[in-house]
Amino acid sequence: MSVSEALEGVAVSIADPAVVPPPRREAAISQAVGVVALLIAGLQPVILGALEHEGRLSTAQIGLAATVELMALGVACGLAAALLKPTRIRLKMMLACLLHAGAMLATTLVSGVGVIAVRAAAGACAGVMLWLAIGVIARSVRPERASGVFVTVQTFAQLVLAAALPALVMGRWGVNGALTCLAAISVIAAFASLAGPDRFAPLPRHEGGERLDVPSMGGLAAVFLWMAFIVALWVYLEPLAAQAGLSPREAGLAIALALGLQVLGGAAATLVGDRVPPARMLIAVGALNALILTTLLGGPGRGVFVACVAAFGFLWLFALPFQTLLLIRIDPTRRASMQLGAAQLLGSSAGPLAASLVVGEGPVRRALVLSMTCLALAVALISFLAARGAVSSGAGSRDRPSSRFPR
């Protein structure tokens, strides 16, 4: 994209009252609330593992609790984007944050099935909180940059708490101490939301009404499959590391390295911005991930395995902002991008669930085959949409190139 085209896209966004960004302070608060909503995504191994260690969850219930919470988060985020009016946002956010804090505290009182039920409630509250951050990102002049900042800060916050809670809190007060800290963070977010936006301008309507059109649904399906590929691989990294000859300590260090490079990946994406068309960038990243998966399927040695895991972590967060930009290029009304969080979270919960069914009692490499299949389908969908002219060439453009898809 040329400089003039980029400036034209920005000018269109600013001229359109539906995509005028909120003031920086309100945008920052909104993204902070979204970060709080997603903290549990990085802390589930810490929290659920500690609950299992204390005898309050069985090993089988850990996976069920994690899946249910992420699914509830994704469904709630999608329903909020579809049903909630962008008015009286401060009141809605304060209630959602306080209920989220209540769910954290309720988790300290229950065991077994009760934990699963309460975590589902926490996920539903977090989904509404995430809706606020996605609403701000979707209305940003540079949504890919706003998304890059969001995922980078989110991952960094998860890293800090994943290290701090076991070291400073859980040794003395157990998992209930960690849950109480998370509840306090949600209460802080509740009061901070009172200084956030109280309303958003309505997004433009589709010519065919409120429903998303076929290209938009295809873009969301590609995002769903992409996240299923990522998390189906992520949850099986430790047994794959053992097969590559790594000790448990070395496997943990490799995973920590991947987490650190996730932060760098998100930061790098903010620097690249929309200089490269999002479909082309995602196809290129998909090709690199396919190379990583092929290498892992070949049974690499320890050094190559660690290098693959590190590259996988970097590409994970590097790709996410381009998913935002892809959906906005497909649907310039930005309604499809409002469903991005739902597609990502549902894919993130479906991937490991499908992988567990595929692996069963068999070899863990089956998870790699499933992951490769999901990635191939996601890249094929993106390539198809780009080839059929469903992805517009200018950020923020209101006019999509002619498409053969039905409206």
Secondary structure as the mmCIF struct_conf table of DSSP 4:
data_model
#
loop_
_struct_conf.conf_type_id
_struct_conf.id
_struct_conf.beg_label_comp_id
_struct_conf.beg_label_asym_id
_struct_conf.beg_label_seq_id
_struct_conf.end_label_comp_id
_struct_conf.end_label_asym_id
_struct_conf.end_label_seq_id
HELX_RH_AL_P HELX_RH_AL_P1 VAL A 3 ALA A 15
HELX_RH_3T_P HELX_RH_3T_P1 PRO A 17 VAL A 19
HELX_LH_PP_P HELX_LH_PP_P1 VAL A 20 PRO A 23
HELX_RH_AL_P HELX_RH_AL_P2 ARG A 24 HIS A 53
TURN_TY1_P TURN_TY1_P1 GLU A 54 GLY A 55
BEND BEND1 ARG A 56 LEU A 57
HELX_RH_AL_P HELX_RH_AL_P3 THR A 59 LEU A 83
BEND BEND2 PRO A 86 PRO A 86
STRN STRN1 THR A 87 THR A 87
BEND BEND3 ARG A 88 ARG A 88
HELX_RH_AL_P HELX_RH_AL_P4 ILE A 89 THR A 107
TURN_TY1_P TURN_TY1_P2 THR A 108 LEU A 109
TURN_TY1_P TURN_TY1_P3 GLY A 112 GLY A 112
HELX_RH_AL_P HELX_RH_AL_P5 VAL A 113 ALA A 138
TURN_TY1_P TURN_TY1_P4 ARG A 139 ARG A 139
BEND BEND4 VAL A 141 ARG A 142
HELX_RH_AL_P HELX_RH_AL_P6 PRO A 143 ALA A 164
HELX_RH_PI_P HELX_RH_PI_P1 LEU A 165 MET A 170
HELX_RH_AL_P HELX_RH_AL_P7 GLY A 171 ALA A 192
HELX_RH_3T_P HELX_RH_3T_P2 SER A 193 ALA A 195
BEND BEND5 GLY A 196 GLY A 196
BEND BEND6 ASP A 198 ASP A 198
STRN STRN2 ARG A 199 ARG A 199
HELX_LH_PP_P HELX_LH_PP_P2 ALA A 201 ARG A 205
STRN STRN3 HIS A 206 HIS A 206
TURN_TY1_P TURN_TY1_P5 GLU A 207 GLY A 208
STRN STRN4 GLY A 209 GLY A 209
BEND BEND7 GLU A 210 ARG A 211
HELX_RH_AL_P HELX_RH_AL_P8 VAL A 214 TRP A 234
TURN_TY1_P TURN_TY1_P6 VAL A 235 TYR A 236
HELX_RH_AL_P HELX_RH_AL_P9 LEU A 237 GLN A 243
TURN_TY1_P TURN_TY1_P7 ALA A 244 GLY A 245
HELX_RH_AL_P HELX_RH_AL_P10 PRO A 248 VAL A 272
TURN_TY1_P TURN_TY1_P8 GLY A 273 ASP A 274
BEND BEND8 ARG A 275 VAL A 276
HELX_RH_AL_P HELX_RH_AL_P11 PRO A 278 LEU A 297
TURN_TY1_P TURN_TY1_P9 GLY A 298 GLY A 298
HELX_RH_AL_P HELX_RH_AL_P12 ARG A 302 ILE A 330
TURN_TY1_P TURN_TY1_P10 PRO A 332 THR A 333
BEND BEND9 ARG A 334 ARG A 334
TURN_TY1_P TURN_TY1_P11 ARG A 335 ALA A 336
HELX_RH_3T_P HELX_RH_3T_P3 SER A 337 GLN A 339
HELX_RH_AL_P HELX_RH_AL_P13 LEU A 340 VAL A 359
TURN_TY1_P TURN_TY1_P12 GLY A 360 GLU A 361
BEND BEND10 GLY A 362 GLY A 362
TURN_TY1_P TURN_TY1_P13 VAL A 364 VAL A 364
HELX_RH_AL_P HELX_RH_AL_P14 ARG A 365 ALA A 387
TURN_TY1_P TURN_TY1_P14 ARG A 388 GLY A 389
BEND BEND11 VAL A 391 VAL A 391
BEND BEND12 SER A 393 GLY A 394
TURN_TY1_P TURN_TY1_P15 ALA A 395 GLY A 396
BEND BEND13 ARG A 398 ARG A 398
HELX_LH_PP_P HELX_LH_PP_P3 ARG A 400 SER A 402
BEND BEND14 ARG A 404 PHE A 405
#
